[in-house]
Amino acid sequence: MSLLNGTAPPAPGDGVDGDFWIDTTAWFIYGPKAAGAWPAGVAMIGHTPTNAELEALITPIVDSAVTAAVNALYLQLTVEMPDLSLSGDAISPTAPAGTVVGTLVGKTPGSLLSISPNDGRFILTGDDYNGWKVVRGSAPVVAGDLDLLVTQTYLAGRNSPKVDALRIFITDPLPVLTTAGYAFAASRFVFPVTSTGGAGAGNRFQLSNTYFATPAWTATGWRFAFANFYLAGAVGPERPANTAMTIEFATVTDDPVGTNAWPVTFNGGSTSVVIPAGQVVLSDEVVGFAPAANSHAYIRVQKSVPVGGYQLVSIYPSTVGSDLGEGNEGTSAVQTGKRLGGAIAVTNPGSTQSYSPCFAVAKGWDGTSPVFLINGTSRQVPTSDLVYRQAQRSVTSAIMRGLDDTTGGRMAFGNFSQSGAYALNTASEATGAFAARMAALRAIGNAPFNRIATDIGPNDINQGLLSLPAIKKATTNWWRFWRAHCPSTPVFHFFGEPWTTSAPGTYWTTVADQTPLPSAAYPDGVQPLWFNWLLTSADRPAWVTAIDMRTTYEDGASPGKWKAPGVTGALLANVSAGALYCSVDMSAVAELGESLVVDNERIYVSSTTGPASNQTLGMHSKFTAAHPATTLVRTAYTTDGVHPAAPLMIAGGGYIAGLKVSGVIH
């Protein structure tokens, strides 16, 4: 920019864009010149501008031009350093020093690197030409997850110093799948997650029956696994039961009646086994037991618990009635007469839960047919589904029902779900996180599955109070954890259960009485934002399929709230405390497994007879208070605003079965 002058107005050819011109004859100032043309002059007659006035007029224009030029030069001379990542992130705890974990991706050439913790477990080595690598150092490591902090410092980096967390999974991967090995075969068994109280002298022997379905492929060489540990509290490390547990006998039959029966033996032929606290044992192969594909089978187990010890149990509540005789009975004497064939255990309504094998494996799998490992929360354990009818194949959660449904072809699975599970505390083999279940998988000798189903995530949000970035990171680490263990196994991530509170005494019987938790409220709560991220994010790997279950669980007009049956009525007769039945007049027939709400009680409906106007309902547990006739009753699809009851579980299973037909689940 120049300040020019002359004795006349400027000619078109005078000066260049940005210049000013003063006519010293007429005292007019022109400028700045722009696009080759001079603007009209401004009269200066009457006042001769001082240098200060001229400077005040010109300085803002000069400052703006200089600032733009400096910013452009800064952008040319500096860079925005991208996030660092690793090409690989898993390593064995026994890997020797010098073993490469992975190559750094995204490093800015010329930047300086440092690593923390800088304690010799892992080091950085390399150069910008050949690439930088994270390498196993010489200091000892233990199995688990480790976040390495890598700091980049760069003189020309606008975001320098930049710190990136690179998670290392220190673990041995599961063995390679082998078609000659074992695969999950029994659709029903689930790892135990709790224990009952101390056993008295009158019930030290526990006899239980468990019904299951066989896979779609012909299975031979069956082995059953029994565990003696449980989850400590709602969330936390898996713990051993108080004492060792003894299996007196286990018998498997090829139908519920027990026409043919085979003893399940251990350690080369013994019909009993002692399971140390915190351990898992696999039975011998059951000689001669080879049920047909897609058939039913049945196992009877007697265990003993020392007086004052704890009875480890599975997660299935006992049923009411004669549904295949499932249930348990406590006895004061060994029931060896029930070992092979003969009578079965008596169902005790509302009693303790049945103990059963926690999974079964068998040979005969082709290695390619879908076999799922289910890793989920209490929604997949589950504890809230009371419909165990044979037509529904004795499976309960939506994922289990859907995979086991013959629609679209039955898919075998093993359910390793944990009550209260978090992505934060399960995507790790650190003590108490997932180590016990991983040890059980490795004991099989090969990976007995080639698909993973999960519903991990909401507990992190609604109990861990995470931000959206935090739950994204936790979810991504969960995926990476299983990718590190099972490099070629696809993951199906299910989601969509609401999380709501209810008005006092209503217990989710209507949509209006529900209030989503702030973290789950639409549209801005962390949970719905996370749902949308699962569906649309480019961060979700190609090997993860998001399965949206919201249309199954949510009220269509009220996103974030549970569907409600809208069934109301009244008691037809007085109900006494301790009763297991009631008579009701309701606007519709109650559904099995939904909650009946009477005053401040809510109990699962386990049986129903008669028309809507005069129904007799059997309850899963006893009424704790007396209720007079005409008391208002109503039903709900949840008891706690977190877990879907049987009707929604069944609907979810049907939805999943449809995804098998459409090929989404394959």
C-alpha positions in Angstrom: 0.0 0.0 0.0 1.3 3.5 -0.9 0.1 7.0 -0.2 0.4 9.0 -3.5 -0.3 12.6 -4.4 -0.5 15.0 -7.3 -2.0 18.3 -8.3 -5.1 16.6 -9.9 -7.4 13.6 -9.2 -5.7 10.3 -9.9 -5.8 8.9 -13.4 -7.0 5.2 -13.9 -3.4 4.2 -14.5 -2.1 5.8 -11.4 -1.2 3.5 -8.5 -2.3 -0.1 -7.7 -5.0 -1.7 -5.7 -4.8 -0.7 -2.1 -3.1 2.7 -2.8 -4.4 6.1 -1.6 -4.2 9.4 -3.6 -4.3 13.0 -2.3 -5.1 15.8 -4.7 -3.0 18.7 -3.3 -4.8 21.3 -5.4 -8.4 20.5 -4.4 -7.5 18.7 -1.2 -9.5 15.6 -1.9 -8.4 12.1 -0.8 -9.1 9.0 -2.9 -8.8 5.4 -2.0 -8.2 2.7 -1.4 -8.0 1.8 -5.1 -9.8 -1.6 -5.7 -10.3 -3.7 -8.8 -8.3 -1.2 -10.8 -10.6 1.7 -10.1 -10.5 4.7 -7.8 -13.5 5.5 -5.7 -14.9 9.0 -5.4 -12.8 11.5 -3.5 -13.6 12.8 -0.1 -13.2 16.6 0.4 -10.5 17.7 2.8 -11.1 21.4 2.3 -11.7 23.3 5.5 -9.3 21.2 7.5 -5.9 20.1 6.7 -5.5 16.6 8.2 -2.7 16.0 10.5 -0.4 13.0 10.2 -2.1 11.5 13.3 -5.5 11.8 11.6 -4.2 10.2 8.4 -2.6 7.4 10.4 -5.9 6.7 12.3 -7.7 6.5 8.9 -5.2 4.1 7.3 -4.0 1.9 10.3 -7.2 -0.3 10.6 -6.9 -1.2 6.9 -3.2 -1.9 7.3 -3.7 -4.0 10.4 -6.4 -6.1 8.8 -4.2 -6.8 5.8 -1.1 -7.7 7.9 -3.2 -10.0 10.2 -4.5 -11.9 7.2 -1.0 -12.3 5.8 0.4 -13.5 9.1 -2.4 -16.0 9.6 -1.8 -17.4 6.1 1.9 -17.7 6.7 1.2 -19.4 10.1 -1.0 -22.0 8.5 1.7 -22.6 5.8 4.4 -23.1 8.4 2.4 -25.2 11.0 0.4 -28.4 11.1 -2.5 -29.9 13.0 -1.2 -33.2 14.2 -3.7 -36.1 13.8 -4.6 -38.7 16.4 -2.1 -41.6 16.8 -3.2 -45.2 16.5 -1.5 -48.6 16.5 -1.7 -51.1 13.6 -1.8 -53.9 16.3 -2.6 -53.7 20.0 -2.5 -57.3 21.4 0.5 -59.2 22.8 1.0 -62.3 24.9 2.2 -61.8 28.5 5.0 -64.2 27.7 6.2 -62.5 24.5 10.0 -61.9 24.6 11.6 -58.5 24.6 11.7 -57.0 21.2 8.3 -58.4 20.1 6.5 -55.7 18.1 3.0 -54.8 19.3 2.2 -52.5 16.4 3.3 -49.6 14.2 2.3 -46.1 15.0 -0.1 -44.7 12.5 -0.6 -40.9 12.1 2.8 -39.7 13.4 3.7 -36.2 12.2 7.2 -36.3 10.5 9.7 -34.5 12.6 7.8 -34.7 15.8 9.5 -35.9 19.0 8.0 -38.8 20.9 7.9 -39.9 24.5 6.0 -42.8 26.2 4.4 -43.1 29.6 4.7 -45.2 31.7 8.3 -45.3 30.7 9.1 -48.3 33.0 10.6 -50.8 30.5 7.4 -52.8 29.8 7.0 -51.2 26.4 9.3 -48.9 24.4 9.2 -46.8 21.2 11.7 -47.6 18.5 12.2 -46.6 14.9 12.4 -43.5 12.7 10.3 -41.4 10.4 11.6 -43.2 7.3 11.1 -46.8 8.5 8.2 -46.1 10.9 7.9 -46.0 14.6 6.9 -49.1 16.6 5.7 -50.0 20.1 7.9 -52.9 21.2 7.9 -55.2 24.2 10.5 -54.2 26.7 12.4 -56.3 29.2 10.3 -55.5 32.4 7.7 -58.1 33.4 4.1 -57.6 32.4 0.8 -59.1 33.7 -2.4 -60.0 31.7 -4.8 -57.1 31.4 -5.3 -53.8 29.6 -2.6 -51.0 29.6 -3.1 -47.5 28.3 0.2 -46.2 27.0 0.4 -42.4 26.8 2.4 -41.3 23.7 3.3 -37.6 23.6 4.2 -35.8 20.4 6.1 -32.5 20.6 6.5 -30.5 17.4 7.7 -27.0 17.0 5.4 -26.4 14.1 2.5 -28.2 15.6 -0.5 -26.1 16.4 -1.7 -28.7 18.9 1.7 -29.5 20.4 2.3 -31.2 22.8 -0.3 -33.8 21.8 -1.0 -36.8 24.1 -2.7 -40.0 22.7 -3.8 -43.0 24.8 -3.0 -46.3 23.0 -4.5 -49.3 24.7 -2.5 -52.5 24.7 -4.3 -55.8 25.4 -1.9 -58.1 27.2 -3.4 -61.5 26.5 -3.1 -64.8 24.8 -5.7 -65.1 22.0 -8.1 -68.0 22.1 -6.9 -71.1 20.2 -7.7 -71.3 16.5 -11.0 -72.8 15.6 -10.8 -76.5 14.7 -13.6 -78.5 13.2 -12.4 -81.5 15.2 -12.7 -79.7 18.4 -15.7 -78.7 20.6 -18.4 -76.1 20.0 -21.2 -74.8 22.2 -24.0 -77.3 21.9 -26.7 -76.9 24.5 -29.0 -73.9 24.1 -30.1 -73.1 27.7 -27.1 -73.2 30.0 -25.7 -70.0 31.5 -22.8 -69.3 33.9 -24.0 -69.0 37.5 -23.9 -65.5 39.0 -25.1 -65.8 42.5 -25.4 -68.0 45.6 -28.1 -68.7 48.2 -27.6 -68.5 52.0 -26.1 -71.0 54.3 -27.5 -74.6 54.0 -29.0 -76.2 57.1 -28.9 -79.9 57.9 -32.3 -80.5 56.3 -31.3 -79.3 52.8 -27.7 -80.1 52.4 -28.5 -82.1 49.2 -29.8 -80.2 46.3 -31.3 -82.1 43.4 -32.1 -80.0 40.2 -33.3 -80.6 36.7 -32.5 -78.7 33.6 -34.0 -79.0 30.2 -32.1 -77.9 27.0 -32.2 -78.1 23.2 -29.5 -79.7 21.0 -27.9 -77.8 18.1 -28.9 -77.9 14.4 -25.8 -80.0 13.7 -25.3 -83.6 14.8 -23.4 -83.5 18.1 -21.2 -86.2 19.6 -18.7 -86.4 22.5 -20.7 -84.2 24.8 -19.0 -82.6 27.8 -20.7 -80.5 30.5 -19.0 -77.7 32.5 -19.8 -76.9 36.2 -18.6 -73.7 37.9 -18.1 -72.8 41.5 -17.8 -69.0 41.4 -20.2 -66.1 41.2 -20.3 -62.4 40.6 -19.7 -60.3 43.7 -22.6 -57.9 44.0 -24.4 -56.2 41.1 -21.1 -55.3 39.5 -17.6 -56.4 40.4 -15.1 -59.2 40.3 -16.1 -62.8 40.1 -15.5 -64.6 43.4 -15.4 -68.2 44.6 -18.2 -69.5 46.7 -17.5 -70.0 50.4 -16.6 -73.6 50.1 -15.8 -76.4 47.7 -18.9 -78.0 46.1 -19.4 -81.7 45.4 -21.4 -83.1 42.5 -22.7 -86.5 43.7 -24.0 -87.4 40.3 -25.2 -85.9 37.0 -27.3 -87.7 34.5 -28.3 -86.7 30.9 -31.3 -88.1 29.2 -32.5 -87.9 25.6 -36.0 -86.7 26.4 -37.7 -85.1 29.4 -39.2 -88.3 30.6 -35.9 -90.1 30.9 -36.5 -93.2 28.7 -32.8 -93.4 28.1 -30.2 -92.1 30.5 -26.4 -91.9 30.7 -24.2 -91.0 33.7 -22.1 -87.9 33.4 -18.7 -88.8 34.8 -15.5 -86.8 35.8 -11.8 -87.5 35.8 -11.9 -90.7 33.8 -15.1 -92.3 35.1 -16.0 -91.0 38.6 -19.7 -90.1 39.1 -18.8 -87.4 41.6 -16.4 -84.5 41.6 -15.3 -81.9 44.0 -15.2 -78.4 42.5 -12.8 -76.1 44.4 -14.0 -72.6 45.2 -13.6 -70.4 42.2 -12.9 -73.2 39.7 -14.6 -74.8 36.6 -14.5 -78.5 35.8 -15.3 -80.2 32.5 -16.9 -83.6 32.6 -15.6 -86.6 30.6 -17.2 -87.2 27.3 -20.6 -88.7 27.9 -20.3 -92.2 26.4 -23.1 -93.1 24.1 -25.1 -89.9 24.4 -25.7 -88.7 20.8 -29.1 -87.1 20.6 -30.5 -86.1 17.2 -30.0 -82.6 15.9 -32.8 -80.1 16.9 -34.0 -82.4 19.6 -34.6 -82.0 23.4 -32.5 -83.3 26.2 -32.5 -83.1 29.9 -29.9 -83.2 32.7 -30.4 -84.0 36.4 -27.7 -82.9 38.9 -27.3 -83.6 42.7 -24.8 -81.5 44.6 -24.1 -81.2 48.3 -23.1 -78.2 50.3 -21.6 -78.5 53.8 -23.7 -77.2 56.6 -23.1 -73.4 56.8 -21.7 -73.3 53.3 -23.3 -71.6 50.4 -25.3 -73.1 47.6 -24.1 -71.8 44.2 -27.1 -71.6 41.9 -27.8 -70.7 38.3 -29.8 -67.7 37.2 -33.0 -69.4 36.3 -35.9 -69.0 38.7 -37.9 -72.2 39.4 -41.1 -72.6 37.5 -44.6 -73.2 38.7 -46.5 -76.3 37.6 -45.2 -79.3 35.7 -43.3 -77.7 32.8 -41.0 -80.6 32.1 -40.4 -81.0 35.8 -37.8 -78.3 35.8 -37.0 -77.1 39.3 -35.2 -78.4 42.4 -35.8 -80.0 45.7 -33.8 -79.9 48.9 -33.3 -83.2 50.6 -31.6 -84.6 53.7 -30.4 -87.8 52.0 -28.5 -88.6 48.8 -31.1 -89.3 46.0 -29.2 -91.9 44.1 -32.4 -93.6 43.0 -33.0 -90.6 40.7 -29.6 -90.8 39.1 -30.7 -92.9 36.0 -34.3 -92.6 34.8 -37.1 -92.7 37.3 -38.5 -89.8 39.2 -37.4 -86.3 38.6 -37.0 -83.4 41.0 -40.1 -81.7 42.3 -40.6 -78.0 41.3 -40.8 -75.8 44.4 -42.7 -72.6 43.5 -40.9 -69.6 44.7 -38.0 -71.6 46.0 -34.3 -71.3 45.4 -33.0 -71.5 41.9 -31.8 -74.6 40.1 -28.2 -75.4 39.8 -27.1 -76.8 36.4 -24.1 -77.0 34.2 -23.0 -73.6 33.0 -22.3 -74.7 29.4 -22.0 -77.8 27.3 -19.8 -78.5 24.3 -19.8 -81.3 21.8 -18.0 -82.4 18.7 -19.5 -82.6 15.2 -19.6 -78.9 14.4 -18.6 -78.1 10.8 -16.7 -75.0 11.9 -18.7 -72.7 9.7 -22.3 -72.9 10.9 -23.0 -70.0 13.2 -22.2 -70.7 16.9 -22.5 -67.6 19.2 -20.8 -66.6 22.3 -23.3 -64.3 24.2 -21.6 -61.7 26.3 -24.2 -59.4 27.9 -25.6 -57.7 30.9 -28.4 -58.9 33.2 -30.8 -58.5 30.3 -29.2 -61.5 28.7 -28.6 -63.5 31.9 -31.7 -63.1 32.6 -33.7 -63.2 35.8 -37.1 -61.9 34.7 -38.5 -64.4 32.2 -40.8 -67.0 33.6 -42.1 -68.6 30.5 -40.2 -71.9 30.1 -42.7 -73.8 27.9 -41.4 -76.5 25.7 -42.7 -74.7 22.6 -40.3 -71.9 23.4 -37.4 -74.3 23.9 -36.6 -73.3 27.4 -34.6 -70.2 26.5 -35.4 -66.8 28.0 -33.6 -63.6 26.9 -34.4 -62.1 23.5 -31.0 -62.9 22.1 -31.2 -66.5 23.3 -34.8 -66.9 22.0 -34.0 -65.4 18.6 -30.9 -67.5 18.0 -32.6 -70.7 19.2 -35.8 -70.1 17.2 -36.3 -72.5 14.2 -37.3 -69.5 12.1 -34.3 -68.8 9.9 -32.5 -71.8 11.2 -31.4 -72.5 14.8 -28.0 -71.2 15.8 -26.2 -72.7 18.8 -24.7 -70.5 21.5 -23.1 -70.4 24.9 -24.2 -67.6 27.3 -21.4 -66.1 29.3 -23.3 -63.0 30.3 -22.8 -61.2 33.6 -25.3 -59.4 35.7 -24.4 -55.8 36.0 -21.7 -56.1 33.3 -19.9 -52.9 32.0 -17.8 -52.4 29.0 -15.4 -50.7 31.3 -14.9 -53.7 33.6 -15.3 -56.5 31.1 -13.1 -55.4 28.3 -10.2 -56.5 30.3 -8.6 -59.6 31.8 -7.5 -57.7 34.9 -8.3 -59.4 38.2 -12.1 -59.9 38.6 -13.1 -58.5 35.2 -13.6 -61.4 32.8 -10.7 -63.6 33.7 -12.7 -66.5 35.1 -14.9 -66.8 31.9 -11.9 -66.5 29.7 -10.1 -69.2 31.6 -13.1 -71.5 31.1 -13.1 -70.8 27.3 -9.4 -71.6 27.1 -9.9 -74.8 29.0 -12.0 -76.2 26.1 -8.9 -76.4 23.9 -10.3 -74.4 20.9 -12.6 -71.5 20.4 -16.0 -73.1 20.6 -17.8 -70.3 18.7 -17.4 -68.1 15.5 -19.8 -65.3 16.3 -20.2 -62.9 19.3 -23.5 -61.3 20.5 -23.5 -58.6 23.1 -25.6 -55.9 24.6 -22.8 -54.2 26.6 -23.0 -50.4 27.0 -26.1 -49.1 28.8 -24.8 -49.9 32.3 -21.8 -47.8 31.6 -24.1 -44.9 30.8 -26.8 -45.2 33.4 -24.8 -46.3 36.4 -21.3 -45.1 35.5 -22.6 -41.7 34.5 -20.4 -41.5 31.5 -20.2 -38.7 28.9 -20.8 -39.5 25.3 -17.1 -39.5 24.5 -16.4 -41.8 27.4 -19.1 -44.4 26.4 -17.8 -44.2 22.8 -14.4 -45.1 24.0 -15.6 -47.8 26.4 -17.6 -49.4 23.6 -14.8 -49.2 21.1 -12.4 -50.8 23.6 -15.0 -53.6 24.2 -15.0 -54.3 20.5 -11.2 -54.2 20.3 -10.9 -56.5 23.3 -12.8 -59.3 21.5 -11.0 -58.6 18.3 -7.7 -59.1 20.1 -9.0 -62.4 21.5 -10.8 -63.6 18.4 -9.3 -61.9 15.4 -11.7 -63.2 12.8 -15.0 -63.3 14.8 -17.8 -60.8 13.8 -19.7 -59.0 16.6 -23.4 -58.3 16.7 -24.1 -55.5 19.1 -27.7 -55.4 20.3 -29.2 -52.2 21.9 -32.4 -50.4 22.6 -33.8 -51.1 26.1 -35.2 -47.9 27.8 -34.2 -47.0 31.3 -36.9 -45.3 33.2 -38.3 -44.6 36.7 -42.1 -44.8 37.5 -44.5 -42.8 39.6 -44.9 -44.2 43.2 -47.0 -47.4 43.2 -47.6 -47.6 39.5 -44.6 -49.7 38.5 -44.5 -48.9 34.7 -48.1 -50.0 34.1 -48.6 -47.0 31.8 -46.4 -44.9 29.5 -47.5 -41.8 31.3 -46.1 -42.9 34.7 -42.6 -43.3 33.3 -39.8 -40.9 33.4 -36.6 -41.7 31.5 -33.3 -41.2 33.5 -31.6 -37.9 32.4 -28.9 -40.0 30.7 -31.6 -41.9 28.7 -34.0 -39.0 27.9 -34.7 -38.3 24.3 -33.3 -36.7 22.2 -30.3 -35.3 24.0 -29.5 -37.9 26.7 -26.2 -39.8 26.4 -28.0 -43.1 25.8 -30.0 -42.0 22.7 -26.9 -40.1 21.4 -25.0 -43.4 21.8 -27.7 -45.3 20.0 -27.4 -43.0 17.0 -23.6 -43.3 17.1 -23.9 -47.1 17.1 -26.1 -46.9 14.0 -24.3 -44.2 12.0 -20.7 -43.8 13.1 -17.8 -44.4 10.8 -15.9 -45.4 14.0 -17.9 -48.7 14.1 -15.7 -51.3 12.5 -17.1 -53.3 9.5 -17.0 -56.5 11.6 -19.5 -55.0 14.1 -23.2 -55.1 13.2 -25.5 -52.8 15.3 -28.9 -54.4 16.0 -31.5 -51.8 16.9 -34.2 -53.3 19.2 -36.0 -50.1 20.1 -39.2 -50.8 18.1 -39.5 -54.0 20.2 -39.2 -52.4 23.6 -40.1 -48.7 23.3 -43.5 -47.1 23.1 -43.8 -45.9 19.5 -45.2 -42.5 20.5 -42.9 -42.0 23.4 -39.2 -42.7 22.6 -37.3 -43.7 25.7 -40.2 -45.2 27.5 -41.3 -48.8 27.8 -44.3 -50.2 26.1 -47.2 -50.7 28.5 -50.0 -53.3 28.2 -52.7 -50.9 29.3 -54.5 -53.8 31.0 -56.5 -52.9 34.1 -59.1 -54.5 36.4 -59.8 -55.5 39.9 -59.6 -58.5 42.3 -62.8 -60.7 42.2 -62.1 -62.1 45.7 -60.0 -61.5 48.8 -56.3 -62.5 48.6 -54.5 -63.5 51.8 -50.9 -63.0 52.5 -49.0 -66.1 51.3 -51.4 -66.9 48.5 -50.1 -68.1 45.1 -53.3 -67.5 43.2 -55.8 -64.7 42.7 -59.0 -64.2 40.7 -59.3 -61.0 38.6 -61.6 -59.2 36.2 -59.4 -57.4 33.7 -59.8 -55.7 30.4 -57.7 -58.4 28.7 -56.2 -61.8 29.5 -52.9 -61.4 31.4 -49.8 -62.5 29.6 -47.5 -65.1 31.0 -44.4 -63.5 32.5 -45.6 -59.9 32.8 -45.9 -58.2 36.1 -49.2 -58.1 38.0 -49.3 -54.9 40.1 -51.6 -55.0 43.2 -51.3 -52.0 45.5 -47.5 -51.9 46.1 -46.8 -55.5 45.1 -45.6 -56.7 41.7 -45.4 -60.4 41.0 -44.8 -62.3 37.8 -47.8 -64.1 36.2 -46.8 -67.7 35.8 -50.2 -69.2 34.7 -53.6 -68.0 33.6 -57.0 -69.7 33.1 -60.4 -68.5 32.2 -61.7 -65.4 30.2 -60.6 -61.9 30.8 -63.6 -61.2 33.0 -62.9 -64.1 35.4 -59.3 -65.1 35.3 -57.4 -67.3 37.8 -53.8 -66.2 37.9 -51.0 -68.3 39.3 -48.2 -66.1 40.7 -44.4 -66.9 40.6 -44.0 -65.9 44.2 -46.4 -65.5 47.2 -48.3 -62.3 48.0 -46.7 -60.7 51.0 -49.8 -58.8 52.1 -53.6 -59.3 52.1 -55.7 -57.6 49.5 -59.5 -57.2 49.6 -61.8 -57.8 46.7 -62.3 -54.9 44.3 -58.6 -53.8 44.8 -57.3 -52.3 41.5 -54.9 -54.5 39.5 -53.0 -53.7 36.4 -50.1 -55.2 34.4 -46.7 -54.1 33.2 -43.9 -55.3 30.8 -41.2 -54.5 33.4 -40.7 -54.5 37.1 -37.7 -52.2 37.5 -37.6 -50.0 34.4 -34.4 -51.8 33.2 -35.3 -55.4 32.3 -38.0 -56.5 29.8 -40.4 -59.1 31.1 -41.4 -62.2 29.2 -43.8 -60.7 26.6 -41.1 -58.3 25.4 -38.4 -61.0 25.6 -40.6 -63.1 23.3 -41.2 -60.2 21.0 -37.5 -59.5 20.9 -36.8 -63.1 20.1 -39.2 -63.0 17.2 -37.6 -59.8 15.9 -34.1 -61.4 16.0 -35.4 -64.5 14.3 -36.7 -62.3 11.5 -33.2 -60.8 11.1 -31.9 -64.3 10.6 -34.4 -64.7 7.7 -33.4 -61.4 6.2 -29.7 -62.3 6.5 -28.7 -59.4 8.9 -27.8 -62.1 11.4 -25.9 -64.9 9.7 
